[in-house]
Amino acid sequence: MAQKLEACGAVHEDCPVDAFVVDRENRIVSTPAYMLGPSIRHVAEGIERCVAEVLSLVKARERVPAAR
């Protein structure tokens, strides 16, 4: 799968199931979740961290004045 993504110009980053990867420039946050999770506990940790980062990006965006 990683090779197919890279062939399309994407950058693949390995990530443990209990973590996430963020591309701040494009405002993309991702976690492997069920693709790698040995148990629901591990999957939940990664998802919770991923959601917390998404909320952080939203809050940061709200603090930036809108362009006019």
Secondary structure, 3 states (H helix, E strand, C coil): CHHHHHHCCCCCCCCCCCCCEEECCCCEEECCHHHCCCCHHHHHHHHHHHHHHHHHHHHHHHHCCCCC
